[in-house]
Amino acid sequence: MSDQNESIKQWAENGSRQLGDTLRRLSGQGDDKNHNWLLYLVLGFALVFLWQGIMATHDSEIPYSEFIQKVNAGQVEQVLVSEQAIVGNLTPEAGETQGKPFVTVPLWNSELVKTLEQHNVKYTVRQGGGWFSNFVFVWLLPMLILFALWGWMARRMTGGGFFGLGKRRTPLEAGDLQQTTFNDVAGAEEAKQELMETIDFLRDPTHIQRLGGRMPKGVLLVGAPGTGKTLLARAVAGEAKVPFFNIGGSEFIELFVGVGASRVRDLFEQARQKAPCIIFIDELDAIGRSRGGPVVMGGHDEREQTLNQLLTEMDGFDASSGVVVMAATNRPEILDKALLRAGRFDRQIVVDKPGLADRVAILKLHTQNIKLAKNLDLGIIAQRTPGFVGADLANIANEAAILAVRDNQEDVTLQNFEAAIDRIIAGPEKKSRALSEAEKRRVAYHESGHALVAKQVPTGEPVHKISIIPRGGMALGYTLQLPVEEKFLSTEPELKDRIAILLGGRVAEEIALGDVSSGAQNDLEKASEIAHAMVCELGMSRKLGPLTYGRRQKLQYLGTEGMEERNFSDDTARLIDAEVRELVEEGYRRAKDILAAQRATLDHLAQRLQECEVLSGEELKQLLM
């Protein structure tokens, strides 16, 4: 019996030691590399239940009546009497050093003690389960379970340690990121020139101070998605050879209020220790939206407190310390005005979409490791991709290489790039979507109508390709036009010609087939938008004059835009509707006159398109000669 008690005591001590180790891991005092504390806790409970099962099977349970019989027969050596059970050992038989253990459920009566004493049975009476077991299983173990669950939930919700909910050490990016330089950034020459001053300051903070000047505290990179804002920030760090702290705006926001503010403090604390360095906050609009709108929880929500802490930190650190805060956003109009005032993000650099020459440079950069055909001219690809940003051009180069590998080619040709551009613009080909002959004929007339009107109107851009192969979601065909030169403005005649081109497909169906289909839905929508913009936003209506009608309302709290606020009367609204209708109907009449005069050419082009499915701009010119 003493050996059994020693085993129980040893097990309890080991369990306490393991629970203590688990507690230290929860509080962050254990090995930082070991984050599987929950698994160890579950294994601990499993060992407890396993030990109990072993003990239950090891002890031999006997009825209480049999226990009394064995006592009267002198076959019981010693017992431990408690409220839950009577545990003991039988008298050893010949050749045994210790009797067999047994257990029985007690039936309390006043004669039990007398019976044990009469037969010289050693007995011990224990009230309850003992102070140690009561403390462990009744108090300590339930508290540890609650403590562990609480720590696990807090860790999942905040991403931090148990006692340091807001303590997130922002990783210092090194290695490859610091090797990025301006040689890895094609185009964006104006932005590079603006950032050169920041690089000079980081290299030598005292250089700009010799005439009493100071470096701007914050640099905000503004531009459309994919223009290379993050790449430029990394290149600045690589050129200056300084540490680069990169964190996304959304990483500051957590469920618990105050966590984001704590992370902002932690970030700036690390930056001061590593100065000179760069703090780069990507997607600044995630935490920097304008404050306002309905009051939520007294106005002290997590995003607002994080923004307030960021404003405080940017006011608090010395501009001469060598810490430059850079940020990027593609939605500068929704940022809080306090962020953009002098002394915070007081320098804004626009990273615009690349022009023709910049697109050529970007394509050269992204095709360095691609085996191109000898006669491939990247300038043609750049002309075909107006409005594309650096990320789009990188995707085109990669798609072209994939298509070349798919066809087992030795190099990447212009046709591969053409197919990649078509895939990105209109979606992948849907070869499984077979059109009936009637639908194929209708689509051919529709696209031929677009092409012929574009060829005949004065300001129409050259047609580069016509296709009636289904692509993407619902596109059954398309007509691709390419501008002769980069344009940033549109005149009134150009907009009217664009409306006529959009309506050319519907008009061609009506002339050739006698009715119209639902395929012109997107064309009608675009034509209506252009006409509405001409009347309400661009002042191109003779009756309404050079005025704008309707204001664009920004819903700052919801983060949405484009809600139009009506600021005109009902009579003006009716006049606007009439003017928009007149512009669309004028374009419809122009397209109808052009296609009626070119009826034979329309039939010939539609027939040729049904046979070939795809016609290039050169083939179209030969057909129209």
C-alpha angles and dihedrals in degrees: 000000000000091000089053092051091049090052091051091048092049091049091050092051092050091048092050091050092051092047089050090052090050091050091052091051091052092053093048096251097113132072110317091212093061109079097153096093092129090058091052091050092053090048089052091055090046090055091051092054091043091053091049090051091049092050091047092054093040095056117071112228116213132180118265092242091056089049090056090048092053091048091052089047091053093243097125119087104180139347140194111216120202136154093263103041149345111242123185152130130261122232109278115255124221110302095016124114094196132024124243115272122239139179133202138173110253125241102200119228134148093242096064096084092047091049092051092048093048091056096042095245114164108230137181123196118209123189108223120330098312129273094268097052091043090052094047101042101030102039115008101042097050090047091051091050092052090044092052094048091048092050092047093051093046091050093050093048099045106025090226137101124285100260095025102058094160096033106108116154104216107227116246106232114224140152114041095015092058090050091063111108138169088274086071092054116076120198122355091105094161092053091048091053091051091050095050089080090056090051092050090051093051092049093049115007091185094058096077092042096062091088094038097263129131135210117253110260096223136031117197118199111206125188148111119293113282098022093118105259095144091044090054091052091052090047090054090054091047093049092048092040093224132136115278122212109196121186133155121236092237091059090072094058118087138157096259116072111241098029093099093049090051091052091051090053091048092050095052091044091057092045092055090053092051098042130179090054145117127251109201120191111191120206093014091183089074089076103012103065118137114275115238143078126091117357111253118195091341092313093286099112123149098261093051094049090049091051092048091052091049091052091049094049093050089052093046105053123079116251090217093059092088097247113131120189114211126182138177132211139160093202107058093154093071097049119114113261091231089066093054100047123108112283095037121048090354095154121061120188118194114218100198131193110279122261125223096280091045091051090054090052092048092050090050090052095050095044096052092105095037121094103233128194113260095241095046113126112201089196090071090053090048090052090052093054108059112165093019117135129215094269091053092050091049089052091050092052091049094046091050091053091049092051091050091052090048090057093045093242125165094224142006114268136194089259090061091053091047090053091047092052091048090049092053095043101042104012131249121320115268100213091165091060099085115190122215118243091255093051092044090053092049093049090048092054091045095054092040089056091055091049097047095048090047088052094050105041115090098240100032115136117236116273111242101181142356120202135175095185110120113247139179120346107332105344109125094177143341144206114219121206125188125204118239090221139005111277131192099176135051124207126215094256090050092053092048091050089050090055090051091050092050091051094045093089095055092045091051091054091050094049099043102032103026096237141049134243139209091262091092095061095105091044092053091048093052093045091051091049092052092048092047091050091049091054103036105029110021101042093233097140119104093205098045097038131209096327135116121231123203127019125238107239120208114212097206098182094051093038093228130128140188098066105144118221112208113229101167138078130261091255090055090048090055090049091050091052091050093050093048090049091049093053092050093046091048090055090047092053092048092051091047093051092049095049094042089055091046097044095129092048090048092054092046093049093047091050092050091048092053089055099046101025090205128055126183126217092257092052090049091053091052092050092051096047 
